[in-house]
Amino acid sequence: MVNVWSSIQKLFGSELNTDFSSILKQLEEKESSMQEGEEENSLNQKSASLLLELEHIKNERIKLRLNFYRFLLGTLILGGVSLALNWQIQMFSLKQERDKRESEYLAQFINEALDVNLEKRLRFAHYFRSLILSEDVKSRWDDYYQDLRIQALEGSSRLAVLKNKRSALLVKANLPSNEEEELRILEAEISQLEGSLPDDFLLIPENWTAEELAKPITSGVDFTWSDATRGGSRIPQTLEQRDNIILLAQELQKVKNQLNKPIQVVSWYRSELVNTQIGGKPDSLHLTGLAVDITVEGMTPEQLIKELDWWPGGMYPGINDLLQLDLRGYPFRVNDEL
């Protein structure tokens, strides 16, 4: 701008100096102002650019963190899934190995499992149903054990009937030849059954549940184990007591069929403690399960004794219209109170 002005002065002279000096000054001020504006705009643009760059860096940091968290979470999930799968595979392998060893162990005792002796088979099943860990195999052994128990209980009931017949024959003074032969056959069968039946603990019900107590004492009778045990409060402890209860239930059913009336059982089996507490006789047949106290609506004990003259054991009238029936092995009648 100064060079231009010098050229003009040379052409037109100094008279232009005064007029154009002010103009030049204004132009210089304007130029300076424009330069300052351009610098300010440049600074603003740089500031905006820096802000955008900072925002971009911040977003990148957030992305990096998210990617890291995704990686970490994925690694944890993958590790957890892998751990769970490995555990499942190991457990399956262990189960396979356990079942294999159990089968190999059981194979060593196959002869005992097939033994003709019922007690051996029952003990074998009782042992292995407690030992086996596999639920499926354990369930099958338990079913087998229950089947064997039923067979043993049937044999036990049969033994009780035979012993009762033997007792009825032994009380007779002179037996005719046919009854002597019957007694000999009974003795042989009793001996055979006693040698094959297992101990009491294998046959007494393991859990006297409400369902177990509600079952009939034996097939063909209406009386339940709840009747015989006072609702489960007096549980028989031996197989002999249980068999006696079955035998008495069969005879008591004959009474019910004859009378065609409901029979209320007041007292049947008693433990020694209960018998002492209620003042029972030390040798009471309630202790063995062979005695029962009953009432029949509309009938006195005397009427019942007359009606049931065939009863094979003892009959006692008692207080409150009670009648005691027992299976002592021979008929016996008294008129005394219980």
Phi, psi and omega in degrees: 000320179296317179299319179297316182296321179297321179295319180295321181297319180297325182282317189251351175098179186282348182293340178278352188299315185293316185288322185273348179297316180293323180294317180299319180297319179296320180295319179295319179297320180293319179297317179297320180295322180293320179297318178297321179296319179295320178297320179295319178296321179297318178297319179298318179296319178296319178299315179297321179295319178296319179298318178296321179295318178297318179297321178296317178298318179298316179297322179295320177298317179298318178298318179298318179296315179299316179297322178294316179296321177298316179298315180296314179296316178299320179296318180295315180298313180298320178295319179295315179298317179298319179296316180297317179296318178298321179295317179298317180296318180295318179296319178297318179296318179296319179296317178299317180293320179296314180298323179296314181293322178297317179297318179295322180291318180295325181299334180290341184245021184299328180295320178294325180292335181254009182298144180290337180287119184296322181296318179298315181295321181293318178295319180299312180294320179298320181291312187283333176290339176272334185273320187296137179266328181295123184297321181295312180293320179300319180297319180293321177294325179293319177299317179297318179298317180295323176298317179294323178298319180298316178300316181293321179294322177296318176295322179295318178296319177300320179297319180297319178296316180296320179294324179293320177295320179297319180297320180295327179282325184290336180284346179281140184289302182239117181267136172293166186300322181293324178284329174296320177294320178298319179295320179297318179294319178299315181300318181293317181290322178297317180297319180294317180293319180297329180282343184254342183278144182281175178294162184302319189298339180278344186246334177296132181309136184284323182229110179276076179280170177301323179294318179295319182291331182281351181285149173301146182300322175204169183294142177088005179236154180268344183282142184251170176293336175293322176298317186284337187244017181055054178070023179092004181273348180228088187269129176296142185256347182230162178293326179298316178297318179297316180295323178296321178297319178297314181299315180292325179297323179295319179288322180294330177294325177298322178297314181296319179296322181290313183285332183056039178223154177296141178247126178263117178275121181265316181207135180231256179287141175228141170281167180299322180297312180296318181299321178291318182297326182265003177079028178286161179291144181301332181255024182301138178287351172298331182293335181258356181086008183261010179226147180215139175258129184226163167228148177233123184300130176085005181225137177273163177303322180296319178296321180294318180298319179292321182288328185255046183294347180275351187307129189281355181238215181266153176225129182233125172284146181225186181286159177056040177061027176279146172230125176264130174245137176220165178242082181271358178102354179202153181292140178204134180232138175222161178248006179281162176284163179298000000 
